[in-house]
Amino acid sequence: MIRVLIADDHNVFVEGIESLISGSSEIEVTQRCYDVSSVLESMAQHVADVILLDISFPHVNDGLGLCDHLTKVYPQTKVIALTMHDDASLIKRMVKKGAKGYLLKNTSKTELLQAIRMVHQGKQYFNEAITNILLTDVPKARRQTAETGMRPNLTPRESEVLILIAQGLTTQQMATQLFVGVKAVEFHRSSLLLKFGVPNTALLVKTAMELQCI
């Protein structure tokens, strides 16, 4: 059973999300929190598998800070941003703080359950709408790079990993080819995502091509 904590300061919304999840045989809402302190207290007592976190909780910086704290203290817990904000910069900031998924509050039951399952399995979840928002932000980054002449400063190993990602190799295949451990490859992949400001490898490759890094 996947244990879910809902963190949102609107009671009605929390109840609505819980009702969407209630019919699932594999996902259960075990904690409901309406402020930052209650999230910290609840997690200290019972660690959730997945947290549905509103960025504005009650302020954007509170949500970002809480996400950063939770992903560092409870690395086994996966955070999904569930919010009204569809701004590309906020999406990127949440990803940098450790969020594994990003959903808007008008999401469907099917999509919500799918996102929970995917992040619980260690994957990321960004639907088509969020991906399109990020994609439209890529040309802006490219223009800025062209104007300043600056590109992400990559280490030699990061450059190698980036090329192998673009070639479609799995993490294990990259580890074997580079004679390093899987965790080392995952570290370099995470570093690349942060440096390029993207949430997943598909956008990583596209952005790297846009910036002529590969």
C-alpha positions as CSV (number, residue, x, y, z in Angstrom):
1,M,0.0,0.0,0.0
2,I,1.3,3.4,-1.0
3,R,0.9,5.8,2.0
4,V,0.1,9.4,0.9
5,L,0.3,12.6,2.8
6,I,-1.7,15.6,1.5
7,A,-0.3,19.0,2.4
8,D,-2.6,21.9,1.6
9,D,-4.0,24.7,3.6
10,H,-7.5,24.3,2.1
11,N,-9.6,21.7,3.8
12,V,-12.1,21.4,1.0
13,F,-9.4,20.7,-1.5
14,V,-7.8,18.1,0.8
15,E,-11.1,16.3,1.1
16,G,-11.6,16.4,-2.6
17,I,-8.2,14.8,-3.3
18,E,-8.8,12.2,-0.7
19,S,-12.1,11.3,-2.3
20,L,-10.3,10.8,-5.6
21,I,-7.8,8.4,-4.0
22,S,-10.2,6.6,-1.8
23,G,-11.3,4.1,-4.4
24,S,-7.8,2.8,-5.1
25,S,-6.8,-0.6,-3.6
26,E,-3.1,0.3,-3.6
27,I,-3.0,3.9,-2.5
28,E,-4.2,5.2,0.8
29,V,-4.3,8.7,2.3
30,T,-2.8,8.3,5.8
31,Q,-2.0,11.9,6.7
32,R,-3.7,15.3,6.1
33,C,-1.8,18.4,7.0
34,Y,-2.9,22.0,6.7
35,D,0.3,23.9,7.7
36,V,4.0,23.4,7.6
37,S,4.4,22.5,11.3
38,S,1.8,19.7,11.1
39,V,3.6,18.2,8.1
40,L,6.9,18.1,10.0
41,E,5.2,16.7,13.1
42,S,3.3,14.1,11.1
43,M,6.4,12.9,9.1
44,A,8.3,12.6,12.4
45,Q,5.7,10.1,13.6
46,H,4.8,8.3,10.4
47,V,6.9,8.6,7.2
48,A,4.7,8.8,4.1
49,D,5.7,7.2,0.8
50,V,4.4,10.1,-1.3
51,I,3.6,13.7,-0.4
52,L,1.1,15.8,-2.5
53,L,2.4,19.3,-1.7
54,D,0.8,22.6,-2.6
55,I,3.6,25.1,-3.4
56,S,1.7,28.0,-1.8
57,F,1.6,26.6,1.6
58,P,0.6,29.3,2.5
59,H,3.4,31.1,0.6
60,V,5.5,30.0,-2.3
61,N,8.7,30.2,-0.3
62,D,7.2,28.0,2.4
63,G,6.3,25.3,-0.1
64,L,9.7,25.4,-1.8
65,G,11.5,25.4,1.6
66,L,9.4,22.5,2.8
67,C,10.0,20.5,-0.3
68,D,13.7,21.0,0.1
69,H,13.6,20.0,3.7
70,L,11.5,16.9,3.2
71,T,13.6,15.5,0.3
72,K,16.8,15.9,2.3
73,V,15.5,14.5,5.6
74,Y,13.3,11.8,4.1
75,P,15.0,10.8,0.8
76,Q,12.8,7.7,0.5
77,T,9.7,9.9,0.4
78,K,8.7,11.3,-3.0
79,V,7.2,14.7,-3.4
80,I,4.6,15.7,-6.0
81,A,3.8,19.4,-6.4
82,L,0.0,19.8,-6.6
83,T,-0.7,23.4,-7.3
84,M,-2.4,26.1,-9.3
85,H,0.9,27.6,-10.5
86,D,1.8,26.9,-14.1
87,D,4.9,29.1,-14.2
88,A,8.0,27.5,-15.8
89,S,10.3,29.1,-13.3
90,L,8.4,27.7,-10.4
91,I,8.3,24.2,-11.9
92,K,12.0,24.3,-12.3
93,R,12.5,25.6,-8.7
94,M,10.4,22.8,-7.3
95,V,12.4,20.2,-9.3
96,K,15.6,21.7,-8.0
97,K,14.2,21.3,-4.5
98,G,13.7,17.6,-5.1
99,A,10.1,17.3,-6.4
100,K,9.6,14.2,-8.5
101,G,6.3,15.2,-10.1
102,Y,4.3,18.4,-10.9
103,L,0.6,18.5,-11.3
104,L,-2.0,21.3,-11.6
105,K,-5.0,21.2,-9.3
106,N,-7.4,20.5,-12.2
107,T,-5.8,17.1,-12.7
108,S,-8.0,14.0,-13.2
109,K,-8.3,11.0,-10.9
110,T,-6.6,8.8,-13.5
111,E,-3.6,11.1,-13.8
112,L,-3.3,11.7,-10.1
113,L,-3.1,7.9,-9.4
114,Q,-0.7,7.4,-12.2
115,A,1.6,10.1,-11.0
116,I,1.6,8.6,-7.4
117,R,2.4,5.2,-8.7
118,M,5.2,6.4,-11.0
119,V,7.0,8.6,-8.4
120,H,6.7,5.8,-5.8
121,Q,8.5,3.6,-8.3
122,G,11.4,6.1,-8.4
123,K,10.3,7.7,-11.7
124,Q,9.4,11.3,-12.5
125,Y,5.9,12.5,-13.6
126,F,5.3,15.6,-15.7
127,N,2.3,15.5,-18.0
128,E,2.0,17.0,-21.4
129,A,0.7,20.3,-20.2
130,I,3.7,20.8,-17.8
131,T,6.2,19.5,-20.4
132,N,4.8,22.0,-23.0
133,I,5.2,24.9,-20.5
134,L,8.8,23.9,-20.0
135,L,9.4,23.5,-23.7
136,T,8.2,27.0,-24.5
137,D,10.7,28.3,-21.9
138,V,13.6,26.6,-23.7
139,P,13.9,29.2,-26.6
140,K,14.2,31.9,-23.9
141,A,17.1,30.1,-22.3
142,R,18.7,29.6,-25.8
143,R,18.4,33.3,-26.5
144,Q,20.0,34.2,-23.2
145,T,22.8,31.8,-23.8
146,A,23.4,33.2,-27.3
147,E,23.5,36.7,-26.0
148,T,25.8,36.0,-23.1
149,G,27.9,33.4,-24.8
150,M,27.5,31.2,-21.7
151,R,26.5,27.5,-21.5
152,P,26.1,25.2,-18.5
153,N,29.6,24.5,-17.1
154,L,29.8,20.7,-17.4
155,T,32.5,18.5,-16.0
156,P,34.1,16.0,-18.4
157,R,32.2,13.1,-16.8
158,E,28.9,15.1,-17.1
159,S,29.6,15.6,-20.8
160,E,30.1,11.9,-21.2
161,V,26.9,11.0,-19.4
162,L,25.0,13.6,-21.4
163,I,26.1,12.1,-24.7
164,L,25.2,8.6,-23.5
165,I,21.8,9.8,-22.3
166,A,21.2,11.3,-25.7
167,Q,22.1,7.9,-27.2
168,G,19.3,6.3,-25.2
169,L,21.4,4.2,-22.9
170,T,20.0,3.0,-19.6
171,T,21.6,3.9,-16.2
172,Q,23.1,0.4,-16.0
173,Q,24.4,0.5,-19.5
174,M,26.1,3.9,-18.8
175,A,27.6,2.6,-15.6
176,T,29.0,-0.4,-17.4
177,Q,30.4,1.7,-20.2
178,L,32.0,4.2,-17.9
179,F,33.2,1.7,-15.4
180,V,31.4,3.4,-12.5
181,G,28.6,2.5,-10.2
182,V,24.9,3.1,-10.9
183,K,24.7,5.7,-8.1
184,A,27.5,7.7,-9.7
185,V,25.6,7.8,-13.0
186,E,22.4,8.8,-11.1
187,F,24.4,11.6,-9.4
188,H,25.7,13.0,-12.7
189,R,22.2,12.8,-14.3
190,S,20.7,14.8,-11.4
191,S,23.5,17.3,-11.7
192,L,22.8,17.7,-15.4
193,L,19.1,18.2,-14.7
194,L,19.9,20.9,-12.2
195,K,22.4,22.7,-14.5
196,F,20.0,22.7,-17.4
197,G,17.0,23.6,-15.3
198,V,14.8,20.7,-16.6
199,P,12.8,18.0,-14.8
200,N,13.5,15.0,-17.0
201,T,15.9,13.4,-19.4
202,A,13.7,14.1,-22.5
203,L,13.8,17.8,-21.9
204,L,17.5,17.5,-20.9
205,V,18.4,16.1,-24.3
206,K,16.2,18.7,-26.1
207,T,17.6,21.6,-24.2
208,A,21.2,20.4,-24.6
209,M,20.6,20.2,-28.4
210,E,19.0,23.7,-28.4
211,L,22.1,25.0,-26.6
212,Q,24.4,23.1,-29.0
213,C,25.9,21.2,-26.1
214,I,25.6,17.9,-27.9
